[in-house]
Amino acid sequence: MRKLLFLAVILLMSCKQEKKYHDVVANEIPQDISNAMADILKFQQELNKEYKDPETSPLYNKDRKNFETLDFFKPDTTLRIVAKFVRTPDALPFLMATTTDRKSEEVVYGIVYFKINGKDYQLEVYQSPTLMAQAKYREYLFLPFSDETNGGLTYTGGRYVDLSIPKGDTLMIDFNKAYNPYCAYNKKYSCPIVPKVNHLPVKINAGVKAFKKK
């Protein structure tokens, strides 16, 4: 489902307002690996493709010129987690702070409960009333989170994961698909700030690492 997200994001619009789903030609992925690993590699390939393309890249032109790949953690299929998903139908819209004066209207669509290394954690999952009014994003859910790698191995402001509304009461969260807000690369973007309630007091060594300019 991933980066279904945002392609042409304009100045002062949410970093990922246009969510993007990506497909990859099958023969670009080795066929002797697990489906989970192939899915993670597809995500990485499509994200790199997006960042290389001047039409969709959040990178400054000078950074994109020699761009080849983002820095990813080694894929870890143990961080593809099936979480319990509890909907919150009575939640009211609120204004989520962003990296600029803009506010992003969101609703807590549900809460996910899961374990990492035997310990219990939970995160809020959000839905944008604006996006849900658009047919192609009606099922889109937004999961921003921070963890103990931020400010070192990963971007200081936390990362995002794209999700879709599940049919049942479980939801797959693949932290290997965690990516940086666009404002991690370019100050012209306005990105939702991860709510404090969505901090994980554990290191999530998966997904995209902090961007280092060459």
Residue, then its C-alpha position, 0 to 999 in steps of 0.5 A: m500500500r505504501k507510498l501510495l502516497f504523495l507525489a506532487v506536493i506543493l509548498l506548504m502542503s502536507c509532506k504526504q498529502e498525495k500518498k502513493y502506491h507503487d508497483v514494480v515489474a516482477n522481474e526486477i525482484p529476485q524470485d528466490i526470496s520470500n514474499a515478505m522480503a520481495d514486498i520490502l524490496k519493492f517498497q525500497q525500489e519504488l521509493n528510490k524511483e520517486y526520489k530520482d524523478p524530478e516530478t515527484s522528488p522532494l529533494y533539492n535539485k542539488d541533492r537529486k543530481n547525484f542521488e542513487t538510493l536512500d539509506f535503508f535498514k537491512p530488511d527485518t521481517t520480524l518488524r512486519i507486525v500483525a496488530k490488534f486494531v480497535r476502531t474509534p468511531d466517536a473520535l472528533p476531528f482535531l488539528m495536528a501541528t505541522t512543521t509550519d503554521r499550517k494545521s493538518e485536520e485529522v481524526v483518530y480512526g483507530i488504535v493498534y496494539f502490538k508486541i515488539n520483543g515481548k513488550d506491549y505497545q500501542l499507536e494511534v492511527y489517523q485519517s484525514p477528512t479531506l483525503m477521505a472525501q476523495a475516492k482514491y484515498r477513502e481507505y487511506l490511514f496515516l501512522p506517524f511515529s517516533d522511536e529511540t533511533n530518532g536524532g541518530l540513525t533516523y530523522t529527528g522528527g520521526r517517520y511515517v507508515d502508510l496503511s489502509i483500512p482493514k476489513g477485520d480487527t487486525l492490521m499489518i504494520d510493516f515498519n520496513k516501510a517507514y519513511n521520512p517526512y518530506c521536510a526531512y529533505n526540503k524545508k519548503y514542505s509542511c509536514p505533520i509532527v508526530p504526536k507525543v502519544n505515538h512515541l515508541p520507547v524502543k529502537i525501530n531499526a527498520g525502514v528509511k534512515a536519516f538522510k545524509k547529504k553527499 
